[in-house]
Amino acid sequence: MNIFPKCLVHGLVAAIVGSFAGLQTASADSVAERAFADATHYTVRISASTDYSFLESDKGGWDGAGFLVDRERRWVLTNAHVAGYVSAKILVAFKGHARVPATAKFVDNFVDVAILELPPGSIPQEAREARLACGSTPAVGSDLGAFGHPLGYPFTATRGIMAGISHAKGYPQLQTDAPISPGNSGGPLIDLASGDVVGINTASLGERRAQNMNFAVIARDACQILQLLREDKPATIPKIATTFAVDEENVETLTVAADPQFEDGLGLRAGDTVQSIVGSDAKFESAAEFVLALRGRSGKTPLTVERAGKVTTIEARLTPSLQFVGRRGLLLSGAVFAPQFLYEVSNPDEAGRLVVHQVEPGSTADLHELHFGSQVMTVDGQRIQTLSQLEAIARRAMAAKRDLRLILRTVDSDGAPTETYWVRDLPIDEVDWYPK
């Protein structure tokens, strides 16, 4: 005979289930607490400033975060925009310790990743390396935590979930609803179940209608860079000036949109369809993923290509592109001229797609209506191949006391060139390298 009323049995079952769920929640919370506690031992504060302006950033100061990834080499991982896209003064501080100077060892020109190097003896005894998730990305719905210094509040945490993979920047990024604010940039995005760092907090979509749409560089991209640097190999993507068309019908191939503006070593022509990198199982749904699959490669690299209806193998000859640590420009009459994209050049002297990076207010260039972001088509009728070539032309013009005739192409607010061209005659009263 059943001596327990049904309602009592149901109540006991509910209580047991509720207690078990409560234990699971408490256990998950304690794991998350440990993950954030660990983050205080590897996360750092970063302050930086520069006297130089380029397209990517203005002169002045800024703050961000980073985290220790190699104690022996004294390397801190952060964002490229935190390390700075040009020569900058950088200070780094672990929690409870004074700031120390750091140098930018590597600043990527494609993905928002940088590595800072600290001076010997500057890492506290209690500091530890972050564990990077160099393999798979977290599943959608996984609990994530962002750690850093949002709006100047040091060593603080926010929580959210893994929302998915975004291609808003071209290359894949983690999307999360864990709040990310200024000061979080460069800090760790943590899988709260494992404590592993799965991303580098990078940006927030700050539009009024956006609801907690935040992004992080995927840790595996940083892992690849770290491994190449540890092996003393070039870690930038290859020099690339080829543009690709979107093929929505076949996302695993890339068709070349136009012949490259200048030689990049890929050997591709307009209309070629890239099918694979020979010897690699890498799949790419965008040009960015193809480029990332080429990171660290140099010299002869065979590609499978469909050309004029026939599948063939061509031999690319790849050269590592320039990282931002090598960014240079030429200062003419108050305007700074430099390559627009460093992944299009392989040394600091190449001009690549030459654009105006800065116009000093009140300068001769400002008076003669040179505009920030304009693309340089020709100078005195010549296509500029190197900054040294531009320097020589400018110095001859200054010695002869004559103007340089520039043909400039307007770019829109997104940086894309338009079909509007301008003639500008620029008197030369200053020629100098920038930075000097």
Order of alpha helices (4+ residues) and beta strands (2+ residues): alpha-beta-beta-beta-alpha-beta-beta-beta-beta-beta-beta-beta-beta-beta-alpha-beta-beta-beta-alpha-beta-beta-beta-beta-beta-alpha-beta-alpha-beta-beta-beta
